Amino acid sequence: MKIIPYILSALLLGVHVVASAASVDRNATVAVMDFGTRPGATTAEININNAEHTSCDYIITRLVNRNCFNVMEKEFALNSAKNEGLNIVGLIDPDTAKRIGELLNAKYLIYGNVTNVSVSDTGTSILGHIGGGVNICTVKAHIMARMMDVNTGNIIMIAKGDGKSKSSFVKVVAGSSLMNVNVIKIGTVNVTQDSVHNAIQKAAYAAVDDLMLKLFNEPKIKI
């Protein structure tokens, strides 16, 4: 995923990507908005239950675990902004970000998109005892996160994260059944819901680690 289109989209919104992060206050209050999906993405590219909510949760968890910023409680932040009729999902323009910042008394806003979720089919193993097989896939997720100074409307940093997870989906013939398996279809391939959310979690964690590396030169840690 190239970063150039996202920088261009930021410029079209009339903001500037600030290369230097020397003035970033790591103890400042940060609000994390719900992440959206890439504009124009089809259901064949992204088909995830509650993708915007779970990616936000994972971003917050990673920030807290890395002891960075004063992270606002999610439900309070989102409900406060939503009650004012402000956009809280995906790309957020500088004027809206400033209003959210004033409303929440937050210095920075972190928001972005789940840019892609894809799956690669690596083959099928036959299970003779149930008359079917196990379809083994790799689910990949990609997240692009932006950090904005709500006072200036400047994008301080853009970070990205990639995550992948193995998925083993059991296919059975007529007359056989499996219970308690939550399935999501990506394109034409069925994968388990857990594997999709595991990939999103890893991508979200990687995005926060990328942010910490760029802002404070702190090395990435093992997910």
C-alpha positions, 0 to 999 in steps of 0.5 A, a space after each residue: 500500500 503506497 503512502 503517497 495517495 494518503 498524503 495527497 488526500 491530506 493536502 486536498 483537505 488543506 492540511 500539512 503533514 508535519 515531518 518533525 515530531 520534536 514538539 509532540 507532548 507524549 503526556 498530552 490528552 489524545 482521543 482515538 476515533 473509530 476507524 473507517 474502511 478505505 473509501 471506495 472499497 468493495 465488500 469483496 475487499 473488506 467485509 468485516 463485522 465492526 471493523 471500525 470499532 475493533 480497530 479503534 479498541 486495539 489502537 487504544 489498547 496498544 497506546 495504553 500498554 506502551 504508556 504513551 499519551 493520556 488516552 481518553 475513554 473511548 465511549 465518552 469520547 465517541 458519544 460526546 462527539 456523536 451527540 454534537 453531530 460530528 463525524 467520528 469514523 474514518 477520515 476527519 477534516 481539520 475543522 471537525 477535528 478542532 471542534 472535537 478537540 475543543 469539546 473533549 479538551 484533547 490536544 491530539 486526535 488519532 483516526 484513520 482507515 482499515 485500508 484493506 483486508 485480503 486473504 490468500 488461499 494456501 490449500 485444502 487438507 482432506 478430512 476423511 472422517 467427516 467427509 470434508 476438508 480444511 481450507 487453510 488461508 492467511 488473512 492480511 489486514 492493513 491499517 493507516 493511522 493519522 495523528 492530528 494536532 487539533 489546534 493547528 489542523 496539521 497532521 503530525 504523523 502518518 503511520 501504517 501497520 500490517 497484520 496477518 493471521 492463519 485461518 483454518 476453515 472446515 468444509 463438510 459434506 452434506 449430513 455433517 455439521 460444525 457448531 460454534 464457528 463464526 465465519 466471514 466471507 472475504 471475496 469468495 473465501 470463507 475465513 473464521 471471524 477470529 482470524 480476521 480480528 487477529 489480523 486487524 489487532 496485529 495491524 493496529 498494534 503495528 501502526 501504534 509501534 510505527 507511530 512511536 518509532 517515528 515520533 519518539 524513536 522508540 523501537 517496535 516491540 513484539 506483538 
